[in-house]
Amino acid sequence: MENAIITKGRLESSRRIILDEDIPDMGDSFEIIILRRNPAAKVRPARKAGTLKGMIHMKDDFDEPLEDFKEYME
């Protein structure tokens, strides 16, 4: 029967892992699986609706044809 122990830690070097908690004695041979979290996902704060309100403005003639493309519009 196989047992699984899930814990967190950090990889200090290619030969050293620092665990956040102790694990029980599992004998002299066991397998370690390392999962890496995406650090960018953790750093990004949650978005809040309305934070740019009043900071984006469009001119009244936004929908008017541009002079540069007049020859293509004919």
Beta strands, then each sheet from edge to edge (+ up, - down):
strand 1: 9-13
strand 2: 16-19
sheet 1: 1+ 2-
end
